[in-house]
């Protein structure tokens, strides 16, 4: 892993020099808009499941269920397509975090499938194990717990990955981004506004994390994002394009797929097959996201109406999201002190010791700096496992 990759991972939480398993998209993929049919999308999702799971398959099928639009819709379609199979829906309950498993349980009960809740006390407990599998320094490892549980039931695991990126689900980002730009905003202005909307990744003192040896330069980071904002697309479409070509392409999809394979599980992501990716990009932004009501994923919500569970779906869905502040207080700070106080990434001149120490000692540390320290923790664990120096 080269210096640019490390700086990118610790700044953006992805490295676009990796080889993605999904197709890359450019502005050309979004220019030509086409009418779309809810029934056509529905039938394509069924068709994809038929191709991935044999018609005569009679054993159990697992599905990741957060209780949001994406996973709930796919649960309905999975049950529709395989009505006689045992279906095991899996949710995660994080300690000291918002508990959305009750909603997931109600949905599973209404659809008529088994529901299993994985209770995770210390989210970071298996961080080292996950990094040893993925060989990547990312700390968001909730998928490890999902596939570990799914292995008890089936070699097939269905998930709703991609719904946010393809159908306009990051509503907290859209309104904030649009409020930060104006008609005369430059490409750099839009890139800076976009990065500032990433609550988990952006800190104002990012430059201070690295030593002079690392030669960190914001322009290098901006250059990675220029193709997504230097085009004729509307600002909202530019965000859609950047979101797809960011953590989904170079973090989530790669990490989740690798973890699934390590447990000998076939990961099935109906929302991310190439034909639907292309189709979703040709849907008008206003047909995905209603800015007045601040509701996204409108096409998927319309399909979900057919199954009569709309009243159970939460309007503001977090997905499998741990309360980072509580995680930090209960486990993260101690673990970070153990690994980072005498870190090899400091000894070998990758990151600034003063930045780490000042934040470890900050009694009022904010959420963004906690996330950044967790990123450095993952990097240190990765470095100890895979560095040859």
C-alpha positions in Angstrom: 0.0 0.0 0.0 1.5 3.3 -1.1 1.5 6.7 0.7 -1.4 8.1 -1.4 -3.5 5.1 -0.6 -2.9 5.5 3.1 -3.7 9.3 3.0 -6.8 8.6 1.0 -8.1 5.9 3.4 -7.4 8.1 6.5 -9.1 11.1 4.8 -12.0 9.6 2.7 -12.2 6.1 4.2 -11.6 4.5 0.8 -8.8 4.0 -1.7 -9.7 4.4 -5.3 -6.6 2.6 -6.5 -8.2 -0.7 -5.5 -9.8 -2.9 -8.1 -13.6 -2.6 -7.5 -16.0 -5.5 -7.9 -18.7 -3.2 -9.2 -18.7 -1.1 -12.4 -17.3 2.4 -12.2 -19.7 5.2 -13.3 -19.0 8.5 -15.0 -21.2 11.5 -15.6 -22.2 10.0 -19.0 -24.1 7.3 -17.2 -26.4 9.9 -15.7 -26.9 12.3 -18.5 -29.6 10.5 -20.5 -32.8 10.1 -18.4 -35.4 7.4 -19.1 -38.8 6.7 -17.8 -38.8 3.8 -15.4 -41.4 1.3 -14.3 -41.9 0.2 -10.7 -43.1 -3.2 -12.0 -40.0 -3.5 -14.2 -37.7 -2.9 -11.3 -39.7 -5.3 -9.2 -39.5 -8.0 -11.9 -35.8 -7.4 -12.3 -35.1 -8.0 -8.6 -37.1 -11.3 -8.8 -35.2 -12.3 -11.9 -31.8 -11.6 -10.3 -32.7 -13.8 -7.3 -33.8 -16.6 -9.6 -30.3 -16.4 -11.3 -28.5 -16.4 -8.0 -30.4 -19.1 -6.2 -31.5 -22.3 -8.1 -35.2 -22.9 -8.6 -35.0 -26.3 -6.9 -33.1 -25.0 -3.9 -35.0 -26.1 -0.8 -32.7 -25.2 2.0 -32.7 -22.1 4.2 -31.8 -18.6 2.9 -30.4 -15.9 5.1 -31.0 -12.2 4.7 -29.6 -9.1 6.5 -32.5 -7.1 8.0 -32.0 -3.7 9.4 -35.7 -2.7 9.2 -35.2 0.0 6.6 -36.6 0.3 3.1 -33.9 -1.7 1.2 -33.6 -4.8 3.4 -37.4 -4.9 4.1 -38.2 -4.7 0.4 -35.8 -7.5 -0.4 -37.2 -9.6 2.4 -40.6 -9.3 0.9 -39.4 -10.2 -2.6 -37.3 -13.1 -1.3 -40.4 -14.5 0.5 -42.4 -13.9 -2.7 -40.0 -15.8 -4.8 -39.2 -18.6 -2.3 -42.4 -19.0 -0.3 -41.6 -22.5 0.8 -38.0 -22.0 1.9 -37.0 -21.3 5.5 -35.9 -17.7 5.6 -33.7 -16.5 8.4 -33.5 -12.7 8.8 -30.6 -11.4 10.8 -30.4 -8.1 12.7 -27.7 -6.5 15.0 -28.4 -4.9 18.3 -25.5 -2.7 19.4 -24.9 -2.0 23.1 -25.8 1.5 24.1 -27.0 2.4 20.7 -30.4 3.1 19.1 -32.2 -0.2 19.0 -34.0 -0.8 15.8 -34.3 -4.5 16.1 -37.9 -4.2 17.4 -39.0 -2.7 14.1 -37.1 -5.5 12.3 -38.8 -8.1 14.4 -42.3 -6.7 13.6 -41.4 -6.8 9.9 -40.1 -10.3 10.0 -43.2 -11.5 11.9 -45.6 -9.8 9.4 -43.7 -11.4 6.5 -43.6 -14.8 8.2 -39.9 -15.5 8.5 -37.5 -16.4 11.3 -35.8 -13.5 13.0 -32.4 -13.6 14.8 -30.9 -10.8 16.7 -27.1 -10.6 17.1 -26.3 -8.7 20.3 -22.9 -7.0 20.1 -21.5 -5.5 23.3 -18.0 -4.5 22.1 -18.2 -3.6 18.4 -14.4 -3.5 18.3 -13.8 -6.9 19.8 -13.3 -8.6 16.4 -11.7 -5.8 14.6 -8.3 -7.5 14.4 -10.0 -10.7 13.0 -11.9 -8.7 10.4 -8.8 -6.8 9.3 -6.8 -10.1 9.0 -9.5 -11.3 6.6 -10.0 -8.2 4.5 -6.4 -7.1 4.6 -7.7 -3.5 4.6 -7.5 -0.9 7.4 -11.2 -0.2 7.9 -12.9 -0.2 11.3 -16.6 -0.4 10.2 -16.9 -4.2 10.5 -20.6 -4.8 11.2 -20.7 -7.2 8.3 -18.4 -9.6 10.1 -21.1 -10.2 12.7 -23.8 -10.6 10.1 -21.9 -13.3 8.0 -20.7 -15.0 11.2 -24.3 -15.5 12.2 -25.6 -16.2 8.7 -23.2 -19.2 8.4 -25.3 -21.0 11.0 -28.3 -21.1 8.7 -27.3 -20.9 5.0 -24.6 -20.4 2.4 -26.7 -17.7 0.8 -26.9 -14.2 2.3 -29.1 -11.6 0.7 -28.6 -7.9 1.5 -29.9 -4.5 0.5 -26.5 -2.9 -0.1 -26.5 -0.1 -2.6 -30.0 1.3 -2.0 -28.8 4.5 -0.5 -26.3 5.2 -3.3 -28.5 4.2 -6.2 -31.9 5.5 -5.1 -31.2 8.6 -3.1 -31.0 7.4 0.5 -28.5 9.8 2.1 -31.1 12.5 2.7 -29.0 14.1 5.6 -26.3 14.8 3.1 -28.4 16.2 0.2 -30.1 19.0 2.1 -26.9 20.0 3.8 -24.9 20.0 0.6 -27.5 22.0 -1.3 -27.5 24.6 1.4 -23.7 25.1 1.2 -23.5 25.8 -2.5 -24.9 28.4 -4.9 -25.2 28.8 -8.7 -21.7 30.3 -9.0 -19.9 27.7 -6.8 -16.7 26.4 -8.4 -15.9 22.7 -8.7 -13.6 23.1 -5.7 -16.4 24.8 -3.7 -18.7 21.9 -4.4 -16.0 19.3 -3.5 -15.3 21.1 -0.2 -19.0 21.3 0.6 -19.4 17.6 -0.2 -16.6 16.6 2.1 -17.9 18.7 4.9 -21.2 16.8 4.8 -19.4 13.6 5.7 -20.0 13.6 9.5 -17.9 10.5 10.1 -14.9 11.3 8.0 -14.2 15.1 7.8 -12.2 16.9 10.5 -11.0 20.5 10.1 -7.4 19.6 11.3 -6.9 16.7 8.8 -3.6 18.2 7.8 -2.2 17.8 11.3 -2.8 14.0 11.4 0.2 13.4 9.1 3.9 14.1 9.5 5.8 16.2 7.0 7.2 13.0 5.6 3.7 12.1 4.3 3.4 15.3 2.3 -0.3 15.5 2.8 -2.0 17.9 0.3 -5.7 18.6 0.1 -5.5 19.2 -3.6 -4.5 15.6 -4.2 -7.7 14.6 -2.3 -9.8 17.1 -4.3 -8.4 15.7 -7.6 -9.9 12.3 -6.8 -13.4 13.9 -6.7 -13.1 16.4 -9.6 -14.6 14.0 -12.2 -17.8 13.8 -10.2 -18.3 17.6 -9.9 -16.7 19.0 -13.0 -19.5 18.1 -15.4 -23.0 19.2 -16.6 -25.0 17.2 -14.1 -27.2 18.9 -11.5 -25.6 19.3 -8.1 -27.7 16.5 -6.6 -26.8 14.1 -9.4 -23.1 15.0 -8.8 -23.6 13.9 -5.2 -25.2 10.7 -6.4 -22.2 10.1 -8.7 -19.6 10.8 -6.0 -21.5 8.7 -3.4 -21.6 5.7 -5.7 -17.9 6.0 -6.7 -16.8 6.5 -3.1 -17.1 4.2 -0.1 -19.6 1.9 -1.8 -17.2 1.1 -4.7 -13.9 1.1 -2.8 -14.8 0.1 0.8 -18.3 -1.4 1.6 -18.7 -3.7 -1.4 -15.1 -5.0 -1.3 -15.1 -5.5 2.5 -18.5 -7.1 2.7 -17.8 -9.5 -0.2 -14.4 -10.5 1.2 -15.9 -11.2 4.7 -18.7 -13.3 3.1 -16.2 -15.4 1.1 -14.2 -16.0 4.2 -17.2 -17.7 5.8 -17.9 -19.6 2.5 -21.1 -17.6 2.0 -22.4 -16.4 -1.3 -23.3 -12.7 -1.0 -26.4 -11.8 -3.0 -27.0 -8.0 -3.6 -30.0 -7.6 -5.9 -29.8 -3.8 -5.9 -26.2 -3.9 -7.2 -26.4 -6.0 -10.3 -25.1 -4.1 -13.3 -28.4 -3.7 -15.2 -30.2 -2.2 -12.2 -27.2 0.1 -11.5 -27.5 1.5 -15.0 -31.3 1.8 -14.8 -31.1 3.6 -11.4 -28.7 6.2 -12.8 -31.2 7.1 -15.5 -33.9 7.9 -13.1 -34.5 11.7 -12.5 -33.3 12.9 -9.1 -36.7 14.3 -8.3 -38.1 10.8 -8.7 -35.6 9.4 -6.2 -35.6 12.2 -3.6 -38.3 14.6 -2.5 -36.5 17.7 -1.2 -39.7 19.2 0.3 -40.5 16.2 2.6 -36.8 15.2 2.7 -37.6 11.6 1.8 -35.4 9.4 -0.5 -35.6 6.1 -2.2 -39.0 6.9 -3.6 -39.0 4.1 -6.3 -38.2 1.4 -3.7 -40.8 2.8 -1.4 -43.4 2.5 -4.1 -42.6 -1.1 -4.7 -42.7 -1.7 -1.0 -46.3 -0.4 -0.9 -47.4 -3.6 -2.6 -46.5 -5.7 0.4 -48.5 -3.6 3.0 -45.7 -3.0 5.5 -45.1 0.7 4.9 -46.4 1.6 8.3 -43.7 -0.4 9.9 -40.8 1.2 8.1 -39.1 4.0 10.0 -38.9 7.3 8.1 -35.4 8.1 9.4 -33.4 4.8 9.2 -29.9 4.5 10.5 -29.1 1.0 9.3 -26.8 -1.1 11.3 -25.3 1.9 13.1 -23.4 1.8 16.4 -23.4 4.8 18.7 -19.8 5.8 18.2 -19.6 8.1 21.3 -20.8 5.3 23.6 -18.5 2.8 21.9 -15.6 5.2 22.4 -16.4 5.7 26.1 -17.0 2.0 26.8 -14.2 0.4 24.8 -12.7 2.6 22.1 -10.6 4.9 24.2 -9.0 2.0 26.2 -8.3 0.1 23.0 -6.9 3.2 21.2 -4.6 4.0 24.2 -3.3 0.4 24.1 -2.6 0.5 20.4 -1.8 4.1 19.6 0.2 5.3 22.6 3.2 3.5 21.3 2.0 3.0 17.7 4.2 1.6 14.9 2.5 4.1 12.6 4.0 6.8 14.7 7.4 5.2 15.1 7.7 4.7 11.3 6.7 8.3 10.6 3.2 7.8 9.1 1.2 10.0 11.5 1.7 12.7 14.0 2.1 11.6 17.6 1.0 15.0 19.0 -2.3 14.9 17.1 -3.1 11.4 18.4 -2.1 12.2 22.0 -4.0 15.5 22.1 -7.2 13.8 20.9 -6.8 10.8 23.2 -6.5 13.2 26.1 -9.5 15.4 25.0 -12.3 14.9 27.6 -14.8 16.6 25.2 -13.7 15.0 22.0 -16.3 15.3 19.2 -17.7 12.6 17.1 -15.6 13.3 14.0 -12.3 13.0 15.9 -13.5 9.8 17.5 -14.2 8.4 14.1 -10.8 9.5 12.9 -9.1 7.9 15.9 -10.9 4.7 15.2 -9.7 4.9 11.6 -6.1 5.3 12.9 -6.7 2.3 15.3 -7.7 0.2 12.3 -4.6 1.4 10.4 -2.3 0.5 13.3 -3.8 -3.0 13.6 -3.5 -3.4 9.8 0.1 -2.1 9.9 1.1 -4.5 12.6 -0.4 -7.4 10.7 0.9 -6.7 7.2 3.8 -4.2 7.3 7.1 -5.7 6.3 9.2 -2.9 7.9 
